[in-house]
Amino acid sequence: AFRYANHDLGHAIAALTFAAAGLGWRTCHLTDMSSENIAKILGISGRKEPEKEEPACLLAVYPAGKECSSGKVSSSSLPDFEKLFWSGVPNRLSPAHVEWIDIEKVASITKKEETEYFKEQRHESKPERRVSGLSGSVSGHRIHPDTEPVSLRSVIHRRRSAIEMNNSDYMDEDSFYGMLRKTLPDKNPIFHTLAFGPFAHLLLFVNRVKGLLPGLYILPRKHGEKEELKDTFRSDFLWEKPENCPYDLELYMLVEETLYDFAAQLSCGQRKAADACFTACMISEFEEPLKAFGPWMYPYLFWECGILGQLLYLEAEARGFRGCGIGCFFDNPLHETLGLKGFEYQDLYHFAVGSPLEEIGVATFPAYMY
């Protein structure tokens, strides 16, 4: 449940960032805020309802062309928030409260203290153009060869999670490479919201992509990370770049094999992981970030994965496919498959992309109809 909640926070951060970008605005995670001060601003500090709410993060939203000048809200403003009166009663989620002691422990351990990272890790201000669509071309590879660019609004409004995937459909390689390119931090300003990273890398079960052999692939999302991954993973992996892979993508095939069923087994037996065109497992740097920043970095790593998931949702829709986040998965069997012995890397999230099957008996209404 703690893992799911932080995946969802990452999705929410990305959803807000995309919506802001469509209006010519930017977002910035206020990295230096303490958990306690966030709770004061949100009005949940010291509240004793049965379903306790935990503070997570605070984002600044501001016009493009401007700068976020601080990593926290001024301490002089906090007393004003504390004086505000809380109105209303939270909904009771169930007749009885269920205590999850381990989750309470993790939530307590990962609380963040106030810091001064912003001055040290501040992003350089870069001119950004207003985002109006999800498409384009790089290195001669068109992202969607059959349609004109689609508007961000239309993609956001029609985004859905695929319940089941059609295992007879294939993805064209231009769409596949185009989606992967958008996950790279230096190719996409969506990742500028977070101050640290990237930490997550994409391990890909390629099931049905035209021009690519079925198998297990890896896309390091940080320059120079290939050698670190290669030293940590098992020694018999191939590390071969696909023949038609664009030069600006560090995509490598590790295993050439049909792995549909194994992908499903790792994702708690969910067939969508097998029937999708590809399923991404987000393998995150783990031990080093926690040592460098402290326990609060644990949920942060899941936020990055959630942002990646939201990006894949929208990129899939823009290309006529559909995504689905998979929060239930078996991480240790995948670690064993990769040859991971310690905690250098951990499997933190799975995400499937493919062609959705029609949902029988399910009514679909326009987004935001109310």
C-alpha positions in Angstrom: 0.0 0.0 0.0 2.9 2.4 0.8 4.4 1.6 -2.6 1.1 2.1 -4.4 0.5 5.5 -2.7 3.9 6.8 -3.8 3.4 5.5 -7.4 0.2 7.5 -7.4 2.0 10.6 -6.1 4.4 10.3 -9.0 1.5 10.0 -11.4 -0.1 13.1 -9.8 3.1 15.1 -10.1 3.3 14.3 -13.8 -0.4 15.0 -14.4 -0.1 18.5 -12.8 3.2 19.2 -14.7 1.6 18.2 -18.1 -1.5 20.3 -17.4 0.7 23.3 -16.4 2.9 22.9 -19.5 -0.2 22.9 -21.7 -1.0 26.4 -20.3 2.6 27.7 -20.5 3.4 27.1 -16.9 6.0 25.1 -15.0 6.2 23.1 -11.8 9.0 22.6 -9.3 9.2 20.2 -6.4 10.0 22.3 -3.3 12.8 19.9 -2.3 13.8 21.5 1.0 10.4 21.4 2.7 10.1 19.2 5.8 7.3 16.8 6.2 6.1 18.6 9.3 5.9 22.0 7.5 4.1 20.5 4.6 1.6 19.1 7.0 1.1 22.5 8.6 0.4 24.1 5.2 -2.0 21.3 4.2 -3.8 21.6 7.5 -3.2 18.0 8.6 -0.6 18.5 11.3 -1.6 16.9 14.6 -5.0 15.7 13.3 -6.3 12.5 14.9 -8.9 11.1 12.6 -9.0 7.3 12.2 -7.6 7.5 8.7 -4.5 9.6 9.2 -3.2 11.6 6.3 0.5 11.8 5.7 2.3 14.8 4.1 4.2 14.0 1.0 5.4 16.9 -1.2 4.7 20.4 -2.2 5.0 21.8 -5.8 5.3 25.4 -6.9 3.5 26.2 -10.1 4.7 29.3 -12.0 4.8 30.9 -15.5 7.4 29.6 -18.0 10.2 32.1 -18.3 10.2 32.7 -14.6 12.3 30.9 -12.0 11.5 29.0 -8.8 13.6 31.0 -6.4 13.5 28.7 -3.4 13.2 25.1 -2.4 10.7 25.9 0.4 8.0 28.2 1.6 9.2 31.0 3.8 9.2 30.0 7.5 7.6 33.4 8.2 4.4 32.3 6.4 3.9 29.1 8.3 2.2 30.7 11.4 -0.5 32.1 9.1 -1.3 28.6 7.8 -1.4 27.2 11.4 -4.1 29.8 12.3 -6.5 28.6 9.5 -9.6 26.7 10.6 -10.1 23.3 9.2 -13.6 22.9 7.9 -15.4 19.6 7.3 -15.0 16.0 8.4 -13.0 13.4 6.3 -15.0 10.6 4.8 -14.8 7.4 6.8 -13.4 4.7 4.4 -14.7 1.7 6.2 -16.7 0.8 9.3 -13.6 -0.1 11.3 -10.0 1.2 11.2 -7.4 -1.4 10.3 -3.9 -0.8 11.7 -1.0 -1.5 9.4 1.9 -1.3 11.8 4.7 -1.8 9.3 3.3 0.9 7.0 3.1 3.2 10.0 6.8 2.5 10.7 7.9 3.1 7.1 5.9 6.4 7.0 7.5 7.5 10.2 11.1 6.5 9.1 10.8 8.3 5.7 9.6 11.6 7.0 11.8 14.4 5.8 13.6 17.2 7.7 14.1 20.7 6.3 17.2 20.9 4.0 19.2 23.3 1.9 19.5 21.2 -1.3 17.9 23.8 -3.6 20.9 26.2 -3.7 23.3 23.3 -4.5 21.1 21.3 -6.9 19.2 24.1 -8.7 18.4 23.5 -12.3 19.7 26.0 -14.8 16.9 28.0 -16.2 16.2 26.9 -19.8 13.9 28.5 -22.3 10.9 26.2 -22.9 8.2 26.5 -25.5 4.6 25.9 -24.8 3.6 22.2 -25.1 0.7 21.7 -27.5 1.1 18.1 -28.7 2.9 14.8 -28.2 4.7 14.0 -31.4 7.7 15.0 -33.6 10.8 13.6 -35.1 14.5 13.1 -34.1 17.3 11.5 -36.0 15.1 10.8 -39.0 12.7 8.6 -37.0 9.2 9.9 -37.0 7.4 9.3 -33.8 4.1 8.5 -35.4 4.3 7.9 -39.1 0.6 7.8 -39.9 -1.0 10.8 -38.1 -0.6 14.5 -37.5 0.6 15.7 -34.1 -2.2 15.3 -31.5 -3.1 17.9 -28.9 -2.1 17.4 -25.3 -5.7 18.2 -24.2 -7.2 15.4 -26.4 -4.6 12.9 -25.1 -5.2 13.8 -21.4 -9.0 13.6 -21.9 -9.0 10.1 -23.4 -6.3 8.5 -21.3 -7.5 5.3 -19.7 -5.9 2.2 -18.2 -6.1 -0.9 -20.3 -7.7 -3.8 -18.5 -6.8 -6.4 -21.1 -4.4 -6.3 -24.1 -4.8 -7.6 -27.6 -1.9 -10.1 -28.1 -2.3 -10.1 -31.9 -1.4 -6.5 -32.4 2.2 -5.2 -33.0 3.7 -1.8 -32.4 5.8 -0.2 -35.1 9.4 0.4 -34.2 9.1 4.2 -34.8 6.5 4.4 -32.1 8.5 2.2 -29.8 11.7 4.2 -30.2 9.8 7.5 -30.0 8.2 6.5 -26.7 11.6 5.5 -25.2 13.2 8.7 -26.3 10.6 10.7 -24.4 11.6 8.9 -21.2 15.1 10.4 -21.3 15.5 13.4 -18.9 17.5 15.4 -21.4 14.8 15.0 -24.1 11.8 15.9 -21.9 11.3 18.8 -19.6 8.6 16.9 -17.7 11.5 15.5 -15.5 12.8 19.0 -14.6 10.2 19.1 -11.8 12.3 16.8 -9.6 15.6 18.1 -8.4 17.5 14.7 -8.2 18.0 11.8 -10.6 17.4 10.2 -12.9 17.6 7.0 -10.8 15.2 4.7 -12.7 16.2 2.7 -15.8 13.9 0.7 -18.1 14.1 -3.0 -18.3 11.9 -4.0 -21.2 10.2 -7.2 -22.0 9.7 -6.6 -25.8 6.9 -8.9 -26.8 5.5 -7.5 -30.1 7.4 -4.7 -31.7 8.0 -4.9 -35.5 11.7 -5.0 -36.4 12.8 -6.1 -32.9 13.5 -9.6 -31.8 11.4 -10.7 -28.7 13.5 -10.6 -25.6 14.7 -8.7 -22.6 16.2 -5.3 -23.2 17.6 -2.5 -21.0 17.5 1.3 -21.5 19.8 3.2 -19.2 18.3 6.7 -18.6 21.6 8.2 -17.4 24.8 8.8 -19.3 27.5 6.3 -18.2 25.1 4.0 -16.3 25.5 1.2 -18.8 28.9 0.1 -17.3 27.5 0.2 -13.8 24.5 -2.0 -14.8 26.8 -4.3 -16.8 29.1 -4.8 -13.8 26.1 -5.6 -11.5 24.0 -7.7 -13.8 24.8 -11.3 -14.6 27.8 -11.8 -16.9 26.2 -13.8 -19.7 23.8 -11.1 -20.9 24.4 -10.1 -24.6 24.4 -6.2 -24.4 23.8 -5.9 -28.1 22.3 -2.8 -29.7 19.4 -3.5 -32.1 20.3 -3.0 -35.7 17.8 -0.2 -36.4 18.1 1.5 -33.0 18.6 5.3 -33.3 22.1 6.4 -32.4 20.8 8.6 -29.6 19.2 5.7 -27.7 21.3 3.4 -25.5 19.0 0.4 -25.9 20.6 -3.0 -25.5 19.2 -6.5 -25.9 20.2 -8.7 -22.9 18.4 -11.9 -23.8 16.9 -13.0 -27.2 13.9 -15.2 -26.2 10.2 -15.2 -26.1 9.4 -14.2 -22.5 5.7 -13.4 -22.6 4.7 -15.8 -19.8 7.7 -14.9 -17.6 6.7 -11.2 -17.9 3.2 -12.2 -16.7 4.5 -14.3 -13.8 6.6 -11.5 -12.5 3.6 -9.2 -12.6 1.5 -11.3 -10.2 0.2 -13.5 -13.1 -1.5 -10.5 -14.9 -1.9 -11.5 -18.6 -1.6 -7.8 -19.7 2.1 -8.0 -19.1 2.3 -10.9 -21.6 -0.2 -9.6 -24.1 1.2 -6.1 -24.3 3.6 -5.0 -27.1 6.1 -4.3 -24.3 6.2 -4.3 -20.5 8.6 -2.0 -18.7 10.1 -2.8 -15.3 11.6 0.2 -13.7 14.9 -0.8 -12.2 16.0 2.0 -9.9 19.3 2.9 -8.3 18.6 2.3 -4.7 21.4 2.0 -2.1 23.4 5.0 -3.3 20.5 7.5 -3.3 19.4 6.4 0.2 23.0 6.7 1.5 23.4 10.1 -0.1 20.1 11.7 0.9 18.6 9.6 3.7 15.4 7.6 4.2 13.1 10.2 2.7 14.6 9.3 -0.7 12.7 5.9 -0.6 9.3 7.4 -1.5 11.0 9.8 -3.9 12.3 6.9 -6.0 8.7 5.7 -6.4 7.6 9.2 -7.4 10.1 9.2 -10.3 8.7 5.8 -11.4 5.1 7.2 -11.2 6.1 10.2 -13.4 7.5 7.7 -15.9 4.3 5.7 -15.8 2.2 8.8 -16.4 4.4 9.8 -19.4 4.0 6.3 -20.9 0.2 6.5 -20.4 0.1 9.7 -22.5 2.7 8.7 -25.1 0.8 5.4 -25.6 -2.5 7.2 -26.2 -0.9 9.7 -28.6 0.2 6.8 -30.8 -3.0 4.8 -30.7 -2.0 2.4 -28.0 -2.9 2.2 -24.3 -0.9 1.7 -21.1 -1.5 0.2 -17.7 0.4 0.6 -14.5 1.2 -2.7 -12.7 1.8 -2.1 -9.0 1.6 -5.8 -8.0 4.8 -7.6 -9.0 7.4 -10.0 -7.6 10.6 -8.0 -7.3 12.9 -10.7 -5.8 12.5 -13.2 -8.7 13.4 -10.4 -11.2 16.4 -9.5 -9.1 17.5 -13.1 -9.2 17.0 -13.2 -13.0 19.2 -10.1 -13.4 21.9 -11.5 -11.1 21.4 -8.7 -8.5 23.0 -9.7 -5.1 22.7 -6.6 -3.0 20.7 -3.4 -3.0 22.5 -1.4 -5.7 19.3 -1.6 -7.9 15.7 -2.5 -7.0 12.6 -3.2 -9.1 10.1 -0.5 -8.2 7.3 -0.5 -10.8 6.0 -2.3 -13.9 4.1 -0.8 -16.8 2.5 -2.4 -19.8 1.9 -0.8 -23.2 -0.2 -2.4 -26.0 -3.5 -2.4 -27.9 -6.5 -2.6 -25.5 -9.3 -5.0 -25.9 -12.8 -3.6 -25.8 -14.2 -3.7 -22.3 -17.5 -5.5 -22.5 -20.1 -4.3 -20.1 -18.2 -1.1 -19.2 -19.7 2.3 -19.9 -17.3 5.1 -20.9 -18.2 8.7 -20.4 -16.3 11.8 -21.6 -13.6 13.0 -19.2 -14.5 15.9 -16.9 -18.2 15.6 -17.9 -19.1 16.8 -14.5 
